């Protein structure tokens, strides 16, 4: 069993905050050499870093997860994010946050995910949507297993005729975006995963001193585990060690399609958990 010192955990947590939860290969490789362990063991040792980003005002149950992409050699933190005074179904689970973080950072596969507690059914279903779900390795505190073992006889994208899975690189048809939509937000919209509603959507949170945070819509074959673009963006904010209450907002923009728009209500509900005066700019495109 590999163990990191409290000082190492502290330093790694600060580094992860600066990169919004990304732990690059350049950091992982020296740790692997120093601890003389495999990647699964190292991810377990790094879970306190991921868990430190948890915001759980309702359950007080902090969960951390780290997704690993063997293609890039990078690891991506995730932690649960709960919204006070809102439906529990809006919670972002740690596994969702880690996979979303990998996706936002350009990962096209996740081969291993380490978690501080066994994944609930909601998370198992969400993980079943990604590329390579049938070989996904899951590392738990007292068990190493795989998703197929935890989710036998599963229902997934192919059952709805969808051969294109989450994390696979695919963009939507060219769209003419209005001038108020930044190039970065337009790119996030084009990379959204919405094979069931055909309503790609993305969010941009601009802050005065902490830069911009982005989120994309990630649908699921079982529908309920889908991750809204606002949840996705706020999870990225949390992985920087921030909340909407502690940043000076410049703007919050949601862009989605005019024909299928269904994200405004959930975006507004999530924002209400932080401050009633958050102004959401809602832009529809064709």
N, C-alpha and C positions, 0 to 999 in steps of 0.2 A: 504493500500500500504506500503510495507516494503522499508526502505531507509537505505543504508549503508553510513557511514561517508566517507569523502575523504581519511582519514587516513586508514580506513578499506579497501577501494578499492585499495589504494596504496600497503598495506601489502599483500592483497590477490593476486594482480597482480604479485608481486615479488615471492610469493610462487608458483603461476601457472607457471611462467617462469622456475623455477627450476625443475618442474615436466612435462614440455612440454605441458602445458595446461590442466593437470589433476587436478580436485578439489575433493579430496577424501571424503568419508563419514565422516571421523573423523573431517573434517573441516566443512562440511555442517550441521551436527547434532547440534553442539553448536549454530550455526547461526540460525537454525530453532527454537531452544529453546529461544534464546535471543530476536529474532524478533517476536516470537509467530505468525508464518505464515505457510502456506503450501508450498510445494516444488515448485509449479508453480510461486508463488509470489517471493520466494527466487531466483529462476533462473532469473527472470526479474531484480531483484535488482543486480544480479551479471553480467549482460550483459556489463556494462562498462569495466569489467575485460577482457572479451572476445574481445570486440571491440578494446581494446588497442593493440592487436596483428595484426590488419589490416595493410596490405601494398597495397595501392591503388594509385599508381603513375599516372594511366591513368584517372580514374573516379573521384578521390578525394572523393569518397563516401565510408565511412568506415562502414562495416557491421560486427556485432558480433552475434554469436549463441552459445547456450550451450545445449548439449544433456545430458539427464539424464537416467541412467540405474537403475531402481528400484530394480533389482536383487542384484546388488552390492552396491547400494546406492551412487555410484560415479557420478560426473558430468564431462563433457568433453567440453572444450572451442573450438571454431572454429572462424575463421575470414577470410574475403576475401583476396585473394592473386593474384595480377595482375602482368603481365610480360611486361615490357617496350619493345617496338619495335617488339612485337609478336602478333599473331592473338588473338583477344579478346576471341575466343573460348577456349583458353588455360587457362583462368582465373579459379582459384579455388574459388567457392562460399563458403560463411561462413557455410551454412548448410552442404555442402559436407565436409568441413574441420572438423566440429564438429563430424559428423558421422564417418569419417575416423579416427579421434583421438580416439573415443570410440573403434572402431574396432582394431586399432593398439595396444590399451591397454587391449585387451582381452574381451571387452564387447560382449555379444551374444544377446543383445536386447537393444532397446532404447524406452522408454515409453513416454517421453516428450521431446520436443525441444522448447526452447525459442529463439526468433529472434528479432533483433532490427527493422526490417521492414518486411512487408509481403513477403513471398517467391515467386520468379519468377517461371515460368513454368518449367524451367530447373531444379530447385531445388525440385519442387514438384515431378517431374519424378524421380529424384535421390532418394528421400526419399521413393518413392513407391517400390523401389527394396529391402528394408530391411525387415527382419523378423518382423512381427507384424505391418506392414504398415497400415493395415485396422483398427487398434485401436490407431495409433499414435496421441498423443495430441500435438497441436501446440499453443504456447503462444506468442501472439503479443502485442505490446504496448497498444492497445485499444480493444483487442479481444482475447478470448480463443476459439479455434475451434479444428477441427481434419482434418487429411489429406483427408479423404473420402469426406468431405464437400468442400475442396479446389480443389480436383481432381476427380470429378464425372466421371463415365464411363471410368475409367482408363485403360491403357494398361500396363501390367507388365510381370513378369517372367513366370507366368503360361500360358500366351498367346503364348509363344514360347516353351511351353512344359517343362519349368524349374521349378521343385518343390523345388529346393534348393536356398534359398534367401541369400542376403548379410547379414552378421553377424552370420549366422548359422555356427557352427564349423564343418568344413570338410576339410580334407587335400587331396593332390593328391597322386598318386601312387609313390612308392619309386623311387628316381632318384639318380644316382651316380654323385655327384658334383665334379668338379675338385678341386685341392688343394687350389687354390687362392680364392675360395668361402668360406667365414667364416661360421661357424655353425649358427650364428644369421641370416645371409642373406639367407642361405638355408631354415631356418625355415620360414622366411617371404615369400619366394617363395612358399613353401608348403601350406601356408594359403591364397594365392592370390585367388581372385574370378573372374574366367574367363569362365563361362559356355557357352558362345556363340562363342568365338573364339578358346577355348581350348588352350589358350596361357598364362598360369600363368607367372607372371613376378614380379620382385622385385628390389628395388634399395637400396644401402647402401652408405651413405655419411659419410666418416671418416674425423674427424677434429683433429688437433693437441692438442687442449686444451678444447674442448667442447664435446668430446665423439663422438658417432655414431648416425646417424639418418637413419631411415628406412621407406620405402614406399612400398605398394603393389598395384597391379593392381586391380581395382574394376570396372567391366563391368556393363552395364545397358541394359535392354531390348530394350530401345529406342536408344541405341548405343551412341548418341552424349553426354549425361551426364556422360559417363564413365570417371573414374579418372585414369590417367596413374600413374605408380609407381613413376615416377620422380616428378609429381605434389604432390603426396601423401607425399613423403619424404621432399620436400621443404616446404610443409605446416607444417610438424612437426618441421622443423628448425625455421619457422616463429613463432611458438607457444612457442619457447624458447627465443623469442625476438631477433632472429638472422637473417642474410641474408648471402648468399655465399660471398658477398663482404667484410664481416667483420670477417670472420673466416679463419684460416690457414688450407687449405685442405690437407689431406693426400692422399685420393683417392676417386673416385666416380665410383661405379660399378653397371651396369645393367645386370641382368641375366634373360633370357627368353628361351623359347623352340626353338630348331633349325627348327622345321617344321612350326611353326606358327609365327615366330618373326615379330613384327610390332611396336615395341616400341622405336627403336633406333632413328628414325627421330624426334619424338616428344620430346624425352629426350634431344637430341642435341639442338633443337630449344629453349626449356625452359632454358637450361644452357646458351645459347648465350645471353639471356637477362641480365645476370650478368657479364660474362667475356668471351671473345673469346678464352682464353687460358685454359679453363677448359678441362681437359683430361678425356674423358669418356671411361672406360673399359667396353667393351661389350662382355659378355660371353654367349654362346649358349649351352644348355644342351639337351640331348635326353631322 
